[in-house]
Amino acid sequence: MSRRIPWIGTSWKMNKTRAEARAFAEALKASPFADAAAAQPFIIPPFPYVAEVADILAGTRVKVGAQNMHWEDRGAWTGEVSPLMLKDCGAHLVELGHSERRTFFNETDETVALKAAAAVKHGLVALVCIGDTKSEYNAGATADVLAKQTRFALRDIGRNAPGKVVIAYEPVWSIGEGGVPADPDFANEQHKRLKALTADLAGEPLPILYGGSVNPQNCCELASKSDIDGLFIGRSAWDPAGFIGIVDAVTKKLGG
């Protein structure tokens, strides 16, 4: 069986100073995983640090991303950032549709679709976050909710998605402080469904990452599941030792 190459990354959300961002990037650059082929690492800093972090990690295998963007190239959109700006800062990918954006900033399936298409148009990998709320989970509606969000995200991309879109399943009830990790078998079942759906929509299954209370204790079990293609980690990866430790543990487990 060929060795699996997992995507493993973290978004810093609204955390870190410039000095802390630089220190994290320097530590990651000095680690064995900056250039190793055993994983596809990625980090997503806040906007003010994207260019500096990207400069530090230039020439490594680490992909640097942004936490959001607008779908237009330019214009009178006060406070927004365009895909062209992200490219100019050295970003490789952009996180779209996170549940915090949907809940607190009125992000919709429609705007996620527009942003994902713009990202692909400009050569950015669209890392599209999807997730079910606790009430949807309790009602047994998880699969339907995830399918709807995925269909919207790929609406304007379709067969152009392979190699350009990655999906992250992040249960809303599982992320953030106090979140409860999804049962690995439950998560894997959702991923299996999503792979079948993306194969239908895009011509081949897209990478599906799991995010939601990932930590050093559960990372290997999650990443070992047949249809989980990597991990999108929160606070457990906000210091470089934690992030590097999870990458190390998962790659050793999968390398078996």
C-alpha positions as CSV (number, residue, x, y, z in Angstrom):
1,M,0.0,0.0,0.0
2,S,1.4,3.4,-0.9
3,R,2.2,5.9,1.8
4,R,-0.5,8.5,2.4
5,I,0.6,12.1,2.3
6,P,-1.7,14.0,4.7
7,W,-2.4,17.7,4.7
8,I,-1.7,19.0,8.2
9,G,-2.2,22.6,9.1
10,T,-3.4,25.3,11.5
11,S,-5.1,28.7,11.4
12,W,-4.0,31.1,14.0
13,K,-7.3,32.9,13.9
14,M,-6.9,36.3,15.7
15,N,-3.8,35.4,17.6
16,K,-0.1,36.2,17.8
17,T,2.0,39.3,17.6
18,R,4.4,39.9,14.7
19,A,7.3,38.6,16.7
20,E,5.4,35.5,17.6
21,A,4.4,34.9,14.0
22,R,8.1,35.2,12.9
23,A,9.2,32.9,15.7
24,F,6.7,30.2,14.7
25,A,7.7,30.5,11.0
26,E,11.4,30.3,11.8
27,A,10.9,27.2,14.0
28,L,8.9,25.5,11.4
29,K,11.5,26.4,8.7
30,A,14.2,24.8,10.9
31,S,12.2,21.6,11.5
32,P,12.6,18.4,9.5
33,F,9.1,18.9,8.0
34,A,9.8,22.1,6.2
35,D,11.1,20.1,3.2
36,A,10.0,16.5,4.0
37,A,7.6,14.8,1.6
38,A,5.9,12.9,4.4
39,A,3.2,15.6,4.8
40,Q,1.8,18.7,3.2
41,P,2.0,21.2,6.1
42,F,0.2,24.6,5.9
43,I,-0.2,27.5,8.2
44,I,-2.7,30.4,8.0
45,P,-1.7,33.6,9.9
46,P,-3.7,36.7,10.3
47,F,-3.6,39.1,7.3
48,P,-0.9,41.4,8.7
49,Y,1.6,38.6,8.9
50,V,0.9,36.7,5.7
51,A,3.7,38.3,3.6
52,E,6.3,38.1,6.3
53,V,5.5,34.4,7.1
54,A,5.5,33.6,3.4
55,D,8.9,35.2,3.0
56,I,10.4,33.2,5.8
57,L,9.0,29.9,4.5
58,A,9.7,30.6,0.8
59,G,11.5,27.6,-0.7
60,T,10.0,25.1,1.7
61,R,7.1,22.8,1.2
62,V,5.0,24.7,3.7
63,K,2.0,26.4,2.2
64,V,1.0,29.7,3.7
65,G,-2.6,30.9,3.5
66,A,-5.0,33.6,4.5
67,Q,-8.1,33.3,6.6
68,N,-10.6,35.0,4.2
69,M,-10.8,37.1,1.0
70,H,-13.2,39.0,-1.2
71,W,-14.3,37.5,-4.5
72,E,-13.6,40.7,-6.5
73,D,-10.1,41.6,-7.8
74,R,-10.4,45.2,-6.7
75,G,-12.9,47.9,-5.9
76,A,-14.7,49.9,-3.2
77,W,-14.8,47.2,-0.6
78,T,-13.5,48.9,2.5
79,G,-11.7,46.5,4.9
80,E,-11.6,43.7,2.4
81,V,-8.6,41.8,0.8
82,S,-8.6,40.6,-2.8
83,P,-7.2,37.3,-4.2
84,L,-4.6,39.4,-6.2
85,M,-3.4,40.9,-2.9
86,L,-3.0,37.5,-1.3
87,K,-1.0,36.3,-4.3
88,D,1.1,39.4,-4.1
89,C,1.8,38.6,-0.4
90,G,3.0,35.0,-1.3
91,A,-0.1,33.1,-0.2
92,H,-0.7,29.7,-1.6
93,L,-4.2,29.0,-0.3
94,V,-7.1,30.7,1.3
95,E,-9.5,29.5,4.0
96,L,-13.1,30.1,3.2
97,G,-16.5,29.5,4.9
98,H,-15.3,28.9,8.4
99,S,-18.2,28.6,10.8
100,E,-17.1,31.7,12.7
101,R,-17.3,33.6,9.4
102,R,-20.7,32.2,8.7
103,T,-22.0,32.8,12.2
104,F,-20.6,36.2,13.1
105,F,-19.9,37.8,9.7
106,N,-22.9,36.7,7.6
107,E,-20.9,34.4,5.4
108,T,-23.3,32.4,3.2
109,D,-23.1,29.4,0.9
110,E,-23.5,31.9,-2.0
111,T,-20.5,34.1,-0.9
112,V,-18.4,31.0,-0.3
113,A,-19.1,29.8,-3.8
114,L,-18.1,33.2,-5.2
115,K,-14.9,33.3,-3.2
116,A,-14.0,29.7,-4.0
117,A,-14.3,30.3,-7.7
118,A,-12.2,33.5,-7.4
119,A,-9.5,31.6,-5.5
120,V,-9.3,28.9,-8.2
121,K,-9.3,31.5,-10.9
122,H,-6.2,33.2,-9.4
123,G,-4.3,30.0,-8.6
124,L,-5.0,29.9,-4.9
125,V,-6.0,26.6,-3.3
126,A,-9.5,27.1,-1.9
127,L,-9.6,25.5,1.6
128,V,-13.4,25.3,2.1
129,C,-14.7,24.7,5.6
130,I,-18.0,23.0,6.0
131,G,-19.8,21.9,9.2
132,D,-23.0,21.0,11.0
133,T,-24.3,22.6,14.1
134,K,-25.1,20.7,17.3
135,S,-28.9,20.8,16.5
136,E,-28.3,19.5,13.0
137,Y,-26.1,16.7,14.3
138,N,-28.7,15.8,16.9
139,A,-31.4,15.7,14.2
140,G,-29.3,13.3,12.1
141,A,-29.0,16.0,9.4
142,T,-25.2,16.1,9.2
143,A,-24.8,14.4,5.8
144,D,-27.5,16.6,4.2
145,V,-26.0,19.8,5.6
146,L,-22.5,18.9,4.5
147,A,-23.7,17.9,1.0
148,K,-25.5,21.2,0.5
149,Q,-22.5,23.3,1.6
150,T,-20.2,21.3,-0.6
151,R,-22.4,21.5,-3.7
152,F,-22.6,25.3,-3.3
153,A,-18.8,25.6,-2.8
154,L,-18.1,23.7,-6.0
155,R,-21.0,25.2,-8.0
156,D,-18.9,27.5,-10.2
157,I,-15.8,25.3,-10.2
158,G,-17.0,21.8,-11.0
159,R,-14.4,19.7,-12.9
160,N,-11.7,22.4,-12.4
161,A,-11.6,21.6,-8.7
162,P,-9.1,18.7,-8.5
163,G,-5.8,20.0,-7.2
164,K,-7.4,23.4,-6.5
165,V,-9.9,22.8,-3.8
166,V,-9.6,21.1,-0.4
167,I,-12.6,20.5,1.9
168,A,-12.3,20.7,5.7
169,Y,-15.1,19.1,7.7
170,E,-15.3,21.0,10.9
171,P,-18.3,20.2,13.1
172,V,-19.5,23.5,14.6
173,W,-20.0,21.6,17.9
174,S,-16.4,20.4,17.9
175,I,-14.4,23.5,17.2
176,G,-13.2,26.1,19.6
177,E,-12.7,26.2,23.4
178,G,-14.9,23.6,25.0
179,G,-15.5,21.7,21.7
180,V,-15.9,17.9,21.7
181,P,-14.0,15.9,19.1
182,A,-16.1,14.0,16.6
183,D,-16.0,10.2,17.0
184,P,-13.3,9.1,14.5
185,D,-15.7,6.6,12.9
186,F,-18.4,9.1,12.6
187,A,-16.0,11.6,11.0
188,N,-14.7,9.0,8.6
189,E,-18.2,8.1,7.5
190,Q,-18.9,11.8,6.6
191,H,-15.6,12.0,4.8
192,K,-16.5,8.9,2.8
193,R,-19.8,10.4,1.7
194,L,-18.0,13.7,0.8
195,K,-15.5,11.9,-1.3
196,A,-18.2,10.2,-3.3
197,L,-20.0,13.5,-3.7
198,T,-16.9,15.4,-4.8
199,A,-16.0,12.6,-7.2
200,D,-19.4,13.2,-8.8
201,L,-19.1,16.9,-8.9
202,A,-15.4,17.3,-9.7
203,G,-14.6,14.1,-11.6
204,E,-12.5,12.7,-8.8
205,P,-12.6,12.8,-5.0
206,L,-11.1,15.9,-3.4
207,P,-9.0,15.8,-0.3
208,I,-11.2,16.0,2.8
209,L,-9.5,17.2,6.1
210,Y,-11.0,16.9,9.6
211,G,-10.9,19.8,12.0
212,G,-12.4,20.0,15.4
213,S,-10.6,19.6,18.7
214,V,-7.7,17.8,17.1
215,N,-5.0,17.2,19.7
216,P,-1.9,15.1,20.4
217,Q,-4.1,12.4,21.9
218,N,-6.5,11.9,19.0
219,C,-4.5,13.1,15.9
220,C,-3.1,9.7,14.9
221,E,-6.5,7.8,15.3
222,L,-8.2,10.4,13.2
223,A,-5.5,10.6,10.5
224,S,-5.4,6.8,10.2
225,K,-9.0,6.6,9.1
226,S,-9.4,5.5,5.5
227,D,-11.2,8.6,4.2
228,I,-9.6,11.3,6.4
229,D,-6.9,13.0,4.2
230,G,-5.4,15.2,6.9
231,L,-6.0,17.5,9.8
232,F,-6.9,21.1,10.3
233,I,-5.8,21.9,13.9
234,G,-6.7,24.7,16.3
235,R,-5.1,25.7,19.6
236,S,-3.1,22.4,19.9
237,A,-1.0,23.7,17.0
238,W,-0.7,27.4,18.0
239,D,2.9,26.9,19.3
240,P,5.5,25.4,16.9
241,A,6.4,22.5,19.2
242,G,2.7,21.5,19.3
243,F,2.3,21.7,15.6
244,I,5.6,20.0,14.7
245,G,4.8,17.3,17.3
246,I,1.5,16.5,15.7
247,V,3.0,16.4,12.2
248,D,5.7,14.0,13.5
249,A,3.3,11.7,15.3
250,V,0.9,11.5,12.3
251,T,3.6,10.9,9.6
252,K,5.2,8.2,11.7
253,K,1.8,6.5,12.2
254,L,0.9,6.6,8.5
255,G,4.5,5.6,7.5
256,G,4.0,2.6,9.7
